[in-house]
């Protein structure tokens, strides 16, 4: 699992909003967020 605090510091507001939405809806898959974080890290 990725480190949320590290991820939030390195991604933009749109990705952060998406991450927050995923956290509020735990029944949804976190895979898209993980992919976003990996892309944001380069």
DSSP file (Angstrom, degrees, kcal/mol; ACC not computed):
  #  RESIDUE AA STRUCTURE BP1 BP2  ACC     N-H-->O    O-->H-N    N-H-->O    O-->H-N    TCO  KAPPA ALPHA  PHI   PSI    X-CA   Y-CA   Z-CA
    1    1 A X              0   0    0      0, 0.0     2,-0.1     0, 0.0     3,-0.0   0.000 360.0 360.0 360.0 139.1    0.0    0.0    0.0
    2    2 A X        -     0   0    0      1,-0.1     2,-0.7     2,-0.0    32,-0.0  -0.372 360.0-100.9 -76.4 157.9    1.3    3.5   -0.8
    3    3 A X     >  -     0   0    0      1,-0.2     4,-2.6    -2,-0.1     5,-0.2  -0.711  28.5-155.4 -81.9 115.6    1.9    6.1    1.8
    4    4 A X  H  > S+     0   0    0     -2,-0.7     4,-3.0     1,-0.2     5,-0.2   0.906  90.3  50.5 -60.6 -45.2   -1.1    8.5    1.8
    5    5 A X  H  > S+     0   0    0      1,-0.2     4,-1.5     2,-0.2    -1,-0.2   0.913 113.6  45.6 -63.0 -41.7    0.7   11.5    3.3
    6    6 A X  H  > S+     0   0    0      2,-0.2     4,-0.9     1,-0.2    -1,-0.2   0.911 114.3  49.4 -65.5 -41.8    3.6   11.2    0.8
    7    7 A X  H >X S+     0   0    0     -4,-2.6     4,-0.9     1,-0.2     3,-0.9   0.920 108.6  51.6 -63.5 -45.2    1.1   10.7   -2.1
    8    8 A X  H 3< S+     0   0    0     -4,-3.0     3,-0.3     1,-0.3    -1,-0.2   0.831 107.5  54.0 -62.8 -31.6   -1.0   13.7   -1.2
    9    9 A X  H 3< S+     0   0    0     -4,-1.5    -1,-0.3    -5,-0.2    -2,-0.2   0.748 112.6  43.3 -73.3 -22.2    2.1   15.9   -1.0
   10   10 A X  H << S+     0   0    0     -4,-0.9     2,-0.2    -3,-0.9    -1,-0.2   0.489 101.9  74.5-105.6  -3.7    3.2   14.9   -4.5
   11   11 A X  S  < S-     0   0    0     -4,-0.9    26,-0.1    -3,-0.3     2,-0.0  -0.706  78.5-106.8-111.6 162.9   -0.1   15.0   -6.5
   12   12 A X     >  -     0   0    0     -2,-0.2     4,-2.5     1,-0.1     5,-0.2  -0.226  37.6 -97.2 -80.9 173.2   -2.3   17.9   -7.8
   13   13 A X  H  > S+     0   0    0      1,-0.2     4,-2.4     2,-0.2     5,-0.2   0.824 121.5  53.2 -62.2 -34.3   -5.6   19.1   -6.4
   14   14 A X  H  > S+     0   0    0      2,-0.2     4,-2.0     1,-0.2    -1,-0.2   0.937 112.6  43.4 -67.9 -44.8   -7.7   17.1   -9.0
   15   15 A X  H  > S+     0   0    0      2,-0.2     4,-2.5     1,-0.2    -2,-0.2   0.879 113.4  53.0 -66.0 -37.5   -5.9   13.9   -8.1
   16   16 A X  H  X S+     0   0    0     -4,-2.5     4,-2.6     2,-0.2    -2,-0.2   0.915 107.7  50.8 -63.5 -42.3   -6.2   14.7   -4.4
   17   17 A X  H  X S+     0   0    0     -4,-2.4     4,-2.3     1,-0.2    -1,-0.2   0.896 110.8  49.4 -61.9 -39.7   -9.9   15.3   -4.8
   18   18 A X  H  X S+     0   0    0     -4,-2.0     4,-2.4     2,-0.2    -1,-0.2   0.908 109.9  50.7 -65.2 -41.4  -10.2   11.9   -6.5
   19   19 A X  H  X S+     0   0    0     -4,-2.5     4,-2.3     2,-0.2    -2,-0.2   0.914 109.8  50.1 -62.3 -42.9   -8.3   10.2   -3.8
   20   20 A X  H  X S+     0   0    0     -4,-2.6     4,-2.0     1,-0.2    -1,-0.2   0.913 109.7  51.3 -61.7 -42.2  -10.5   11.8   -1.1
   21   21 A X  H  X S+     0   0    0     -4,-2.3     4,-1.0     1,-0.2    -2,-0.2   0.905 109.9  49.7 -61.6 -41.0  -13.6   10.5   -3.1
   22   22 A X  H  < S+     0   0    0     -4,-2.4     3,-0.4     1,-0.2     6,-0.3   0.891 109.8  50.9 -64.4 -39.0  -12.1    7.0   -3.2
   23   23 A X  H  < S+     0   0    0     -4,-2.3     3,-0.4     1,-0.2    -1,-0.2   0.845 108.8  51.7 -68.2 -32.1  -11.5    7.2    0.6
   24   24 A X  H  < S+     0   0    0     -4,-2.0     2,-0.4     1,-0.3    -1,-0.2   0.688 113.6  46.0 -76.4 -17.7  -15.1    8.2    1.2
   25   25 A X    ><  +     0   0    0     -4,-1.0     3,-2.2    -3,-0.4    -1,-0.3  -0.678  67.2 172.6-124.1  76.8  -16.3    5.3   -0.9
   26   26 A X  T 3  S+     0   0    0     -2,-0.4    -1,-0.1    -3,-0.4     4,-0.1   0.634  71.1  71.5 -65.7 -13.8  -14.3    2.3    0.4
   27   27 A X  T 3  S+     0   0    0     -3,-0.1    -1,-0.3     2,-0.1     2,-0.2   0.663  85.6  85.2 -74.8 -14.0  -16.4   -0.1   -1.7
   28   28 A X  S <  S-     0   0    0     -3,-2.2     2,-0.2    -6,-0.3    -3,-0.0  -0.522  93.4 -96.6 -85.5 156.5  -14.7    1.2   -4.8
   29   29 A X        -     0   0    0     -2,-0.2     3,-0.3     1,-0.1     4,-0.3  -0.464  19.2-153.8 -73.1 140.5  -11.4    0.0   -6.0
   30   30 A X  S  > S+     0   0    0      1,-0.2     4,-2.5    -2,-0.2     3,-0.2   0.452  74.7  97.0 -89.1  -1.8   -8.3    1.9   -5.1
   31   31 A X  H  > S+     0   0    0      1,-0.2     4,-2.4     2,-0.2     5,-0.2   0.903  79.8  51.7 -56.5 -45.2   -6.4    0.6   -8.1
   32   32 A X  H  > S+     0   0    0     -3,-0.3     4,-2.2     1,-0.2    -1,-0.2   0.889 111.0  48.9 -60.1 -37.3   -7.2    3.8  -10.2
   33   33 A X  H  > S+     0   0    0     -4,-0.3     4,-2.6     2,-0.2    -1,-0.2   0.912 109.2  52.1 -67.6 -42.2   -5.8    6.0   -7.4
   34   34 A X  H  X S+     0   0    0     -4,-2.5     4,-2.3     1,-0.2    -2,-0.2   0.909 110.1  49.1 -58.4 -42.0   -2.7    3.9   -7.1
   35   35 A X  H  X S+     0   0    0     -4,-2.4     4,-2.3     2,-0.2    -1,-0.2   0.901 109.9  51.7 -64.7 -40.9   -2.2    4.2  -10.9
   36   36 A X  H  X S+     0   0    0     -4,-2.2     4,-2.7     2,-0.2    -2,-0.2   0.923 110.4  48.4 -60.5 -45.0   -2.6    8.0  -10.6
   37   37 A X  H  X S+     0   0    0     -4,-2.6     4,-2.1     1,-0.2    -2,-0.2   0.905 110.3  50.8 -63.8 -41.9   -0.1    8.2   -7.8
   38   38 A X  H  X S+     0   0    0     -4,-2.3     4,-0.8     1,-0.2    -1,-0.2   0.903 112.7  46.9 -62.7 -40.0    2.4    6.2   -9.8
   39   39 A X  H >< S+     0   0    0     -4,-2.3     3,-0.7     1,-0.2    -2,-0.2   0.908 110.8  52.0 -65.6 -42.2    2.0    8.5  -12.8
   40   40 A X  H 3< S+     0   0    0     -4,-2.7    -2,-0.2     1,-0.3    -1,-0.2   0.852 106.3  54.1 -64.7 -34.5    2.3   11.6  -10.6
   41   41 A X  H 3<        0   0    0     -4,-2.1    -1,-0.3    -5,-0.2    -2,-0.2   0.733 360.0 360.0 -70.9 -21.9    5.6   10.3   -9.2
   42   42 A X    <<        0   0    0     -4,-0.8    -3,-0.1    -3,-0.7    -2,-0.1   0.474 360.0 360.0  80.8 360.0    6.9    9.9  -12.7
